[in-house]
Amino acid sequence: MQTSWMPTVAGILCILTGCLALFGFLLTATFGLFFFNAAHLDIDEFPVAFIQMAFAIGAVGSLILGWVAIFGGVSALQRRRWGWALAAAIAATLICPPLGVAAIILVVLAEQELRTAA
């Protein structure tokens, strides 16, 4: 069977957005630690705790989405595991919608190639 360029481009887009999400995780975790260290200041405790929780949830969400996008992007590059490639494209859409929508379109168009190559 002849291979096309669509899974390759979709995999690259997913890996790129996954790396963006991991960078976002580092930024979110850094700011979260800043607010964690600022908790000893004489500020009202509720806003600091709420901000800490928001940063923690954002950091964990970014980390999970980033790893799913990278793992599925590698699966798309290898032309295996269509389900993971689609999950990566969906995660990429949550991270960066323009790149993610393009990845979803390419993965769906290359479904037959990804399923038969496995």
ABEGO torsion letter per residue (X at the ends): XBBBAAAAAAAAAAAAAAAAAAAAAAAAAAAAAAAAAAAABBBBAAAAAAAAAAAAAAAAAAAAAAAAAAAAAAAAAAGBGAAAAAAAAAAAAAABAAAAAAAAAAAAAAAAAAAAAX
